[in-house]
Each structure stands twice: as C-alpha cells, then as structure tokens.
C-alpha cells in the first residue's frame, strides 16, 4: 500500500510544480518522503517550507523585495531536485531496468568497487602503456597485449555505465569526468562516449553539473564531432526540462556561450537536424511499406528483361542506361520515389535506418555503451573482422564514410564477418577494384568534416539507440515528441531572425509536422510584414490539423493580400465546405471556375457542393461537364447517377448506375441501385440489389435498416411507402 501511494503521487507533485503551486507540492512531497523514510529529504523539504513561509510573510506585510521572483523560482527548482531524488530512491528498490540494476549492484558492493577516479586513473595508465607499445610496434620491437586491450575496453564500459547512472554528479566524480574530457591522452572516441554517458544520465534526471560539462566540451573541443555531440546533449537537456526554472549558474553559462562565433548558427542548424531526425520514422515506414515491396514486385519484370534471349547485349549495362528498365521504373512510380530518397539523403535525412535496422541483433549491440561508440578500427571484433575480411584501404574508407553513421558501420563490418567466404570475397573484390578512388574520397571526407555532418551523424547514432535497442522502453526517448528550441527560454531569442524561423517552419511543413509548423509560422508573423504566403501556410497547417474555422479565417486574410490566387480560393472553398458554409463554398468554387474553366476537380467539387445544398439541377450540369472533359473518369459517374435518381430521371440514372456497378461497386452502390429499382417498380430486382448490399457489408439487419432510414426522404420523394420498408427488409433477409 505504501509503495503504491508513493508511485501514484509522485507525478502529482510535478503537476503542482508545473502549475507553480509550491505549497501543495511541498505538502504532498513531504508526505511521500515520510512514507519512504528518507529522513534527509524530509528535513530539506521542511527547510524549503520554512523559507517559503518567510517569503510569503514578508510579501503579505507589503515588504518590497526585487529578488522575490528569483527566490520563488529557486525554491521550485530545489523542490524539483528533491522530487528527482525521491523518485530515484523509490525506483531503485524494485525497478527492473538497467539503470536501477546498476544502482542496486553498486549499493550491494559498497566499499568493494573502485571509485570512478580510480577507474579513470587505471584507464589513463593503460592508454599510456598502449601508446608506448604502439610506438615500439612501429619500430618493430613490440606489440600491445590483447589482455591489456580487453582491460581497457572493460574499463570503458564500466566508466560509461557509472557516469550514466551516478546522480547528482559532484565531488570527485565530477572531477574524474572532467579529466576524461580534457586530457589529450584520452582517445577522442572515448571522450565522445563520456559525453554520451553524460547525456544519457541527464535525460534520466536534471543535473546542472552535467550541463556545465557538456557546455565546456562544446566550447573547447578541437574535434568537431565531439563538440557537436556535446551540444546535442546540452540542447536535449534544455528541451526536456524546459518547464523547470533555470538556475542562475546555468543561465550565466549559456549566456557565455553566446560569445562563440558559431553559437547561433549551430543552434539553428541543430534544430533543423532534429526536425530531420524525427522524419526518419516516416521515411522508414515508406521504405518498408512502399519502396521495398514495389522493388520486389518489379524484380520479375527486370529479371525477364535480363534473361530475354532476344535482348541486345548492348542494352544490358545498367538500369539507368536501359530504356526498357527505365520505362518499368517510370510506370511503377518507383523512379520518383527513389529520386525523393536520394534528395533527402543529400539534405541529411536518414534514409539508411530501414536498411540497417535488421542488423542490430549482434551481441555487440547488447551493451548500451556500444551504441554510443564512435567507429574505430581497434575495437576487437572490428579489428578481427577487418583483418580477415577487408583490405586495409577499404577499412579506412569505411571509417570515414560520411553517409553511414557509426552504428551502421559496426553493423556492416559484423555482417561481413559472418557471410560465407565466397560471397564475401566476391563483394570485396568488386570494391577493391575501386579502392584508389575510394581512398581519395576518404581523404576528402577526413579533410572536411562539417559541423552539420558531425551533428547529423551523431543524431543518427542516438536515434538508432532510442528506436532499435532491445530494451529501449526503459529510456526516455527525446525523439518521441518534437524538439522545438524556439520555445526554450535560454535559446528562444536566437530565433528572432526571420530567415532561420522560415527555414524551420518550412521544414516542419515539408515533413508534415503541422502543429510545429503552425507555431513557428505564428512566431514568424511577429517579425515579417503580413503577406498572403504566411496566411496561406498558417491556414494550411490549421486545415491539416482539423481546425477548419480558423483555417477559413486565415485563408480569408490571405485573400485580402492576393485575391487572384487560385490556390487560396481552392482552400477557401474546401474550408468553407468543411465548416458547413456551403453557400460560401459554392461562391468560392464558382469564382475559381471562372479563373479555371477547364479544371475538372473544380467542376467536380462545385457539383458536390451543389448536391449537398440539394441544388440537383446545378450539380448535374457540373457532373456532365466533368464527364464531357474526361469520359473515362468514374469520379463524376456515381454522384451523377444519384442526382438523376433524386430528380426522378430514372432511365438516365440507370445508365450511369450500370457503369458504377461495372467498376468495383460498393455496398452503398448496390443499395442505391435497389432504391432505383424500387422507384421503377421492379421489386424482384430491388430485392436482389438490396441482398447484394447486405452481403457486401457487415450482414447486419440493423445496419441495413439504418441505411434505409438515412435515405428515407429520397425514398419518399420517389413515391415509396416507408411503412413497407420493414417488410422489405424481412424479405431481403429471408432470401439470404
């Protein structure tokens, strides 16, 4: 009972704090702390309550205190930290996650395990020894010990896990981490892992010490990839805890970063990359559900062309050069999809996750730290695989291949080491033939690692961890919701320039994040003159979010700036129709038809609006117009047949319903044909079509009777006695 009370009420404390209800939060937190028997936390809560009571007393006496707001924020921030400590204490008792497993293990082994500082000193000793061995090896007089290398890797994993799970990071632990991040003797790849461990722990619990260390790495790191990894962790921390008060020390540290020449451009760039990262799921789904099945579907056609004995050998060079293959790709629509993915990849979107998502089941990926390990060739499994499967030059190319993130490079090497020797040699032989060109490309990539590509690579790495790790459900996923830095207090003023705001809004719009795009477009409105374009895009976002009344108002504003925009008129008509303002929709479509007299969708939509307004003669004219412009189109046929039925023109209605029934009819089509037969006094045919309507739907008499009731006014207009409908329904179901 006690544990249930605690876990149920911890979220309520956070709700109170978000609402600035500090008294309620402290009262409930104290009750929970007493249940948990955490004496130190209970005492600290009492001290905060006392400070808050003094502050309220001075306020009630009318005492002026310019620091009152800062003090209130400080007390709320301290209460948040106590909440985190209490939550961590409670979860550590029985939570089965890796994080709390590590805490319980350290608690059991208290005093028997080396401290973080001792581990760091041991690690530095090993790296120094390995450096000496490497120098000796170059002169042919020494080799690094495999046992020592294994000890180093074990230490890397232990240090990573400790930094990830220690909270709060302070004292000797903070000093040890700072040494790892600043000493040049520590390999850059491991410093990057330390940065990731700091970030992973930060996303568990807010910790200013971690934020300060990440800021320091970003500010001072000579390695671009390391700096971008640190900035990513710093930004994700600001985003997750955006609702909490910002401490003075963190506020001052962030302000100091503004003096860096790349600060603003890096934040804007990272925001764009974070938007692209969230689009990965859409790309992955499209690849899995559309592109790959389509490629498999086309494979027999392509193989037929390859195996056609009459095919000219000159045509069998590549799909790009073979006009028959080109035609197959064109007709299937696959060519356009592949072009889209190619363009997305060029822009930095992650189009490779679908390919590599199935290659994350190796034991290498069972360790959390390995997901954050930058690719380096001296990792044992990699060096062994490279030594037996890959020429050195190709290994070098892979290490610097910008189009693959580190996680995927490990997947590729581990996969190559496990495929049959004959297939592996065939594949590597083809690659080795182009080794010199690839080496030049690798050298170029080494010489020019841009800040964007470094951030992009790191985001791809961590995105894979949060989406593909086998125990990913135990972690806070920073990609589960949009990361909107324009709303983070410490960063929002970096987005006052219309140019980055427009880029961010347009990218959200392109990737269909309409709620995020709407917020940024509204912010952009504050910094640019009003225009048709801005109101159009705001309206479009509102329309896609289902807020049709607001979309209509935005489109009306857009029309004031450009009354001749066909696009605006089209959206105005659609929004008016969605809000039930059919007369306005008809007016907009009519104006649009004057501008675009040969536009079939305009005529069809105008006809639909007239039909909804029960202006059937006008609707029929529009449907006939569409049918005249495109006799093969079925789009106007169904509504035309219905309108002719409603107006009593049964013979012509019948001719169009016959076309409908010849083209994949639905249950409602059979129902409507039954109505027509009934109106034409052909009871046997009516029963037959009604029976088809029932058998092609859910087969329920209630559903069938409901449809008859919905159409009752049209049946009355056709002279059908409604009292006979129950008997008619019974006749239908007796005949099934």
Secondary structure, 3 states (H helix, E strand, C coil): CHHHHHHHHHHHHHHHHHCCCHHHHHHHHHHHHHHHCCHHHHHHHHHHHHHHHHHHHHHHCCCCCCCHHHHHHHHHHHHHHHHHHHHHHHHHHHCCCHHHHHHHHHHHCCCCCCCHHHHHHHHHHHHHHHHHHHHHHHCCCCCCCHHHHHHHHHHHHHHHHHHHHCCCCCHHHHHHHHHHHHCCCCCHHHHHHHHHHHHHHHCCCCCHHHHHHHHHHHHHCCCHHHHHHHHHHHHHHHHHCCCCCCCHHHHHHHHHHCCCCCHHHHHHHHHHHHHHHHCHHHHHHHHHHHHHHHHHHHHHHHHHHHHCCCCCHHHCCCCCCCHHHHHHHHHHCHHHHHHHHHHHHHHCCCCCHHHHHHHCCCHHHHCCHHHHCCCCCCCHHHHHHHHHHCCHHHHHHHHCCCCCCHHHHHHHHHHHCCCCHHHHHHHHHHHHCCHHHHHHHHHHHHHCCCHHHHHHHHHHHHHHHHHHCCCHHHCCCCCCCCCCHHHCCCCHHHHCCHHHHHHHHHHHHHCCCHHHHHHHHHHHHCCCCCCHHHHHHHHHHHHHCCCHHHHHHHHHHHHHHCCCCHHHHHHHHHHHHHCCCHHHHHHHHHHHHHHCCCCHHHHHHHHHHHHHCCCHHHHHHHHHHHHHHCCCCCHHHHHHHHHHHHCCCHHHHHHHHHHHHCCCCCHHHHHHHHHHHHHCCCHHHHHHHHHHHHHCCCCCHHHHHHHHHHCHHHHHHCCCCHHHHHHHHHHHHHCC
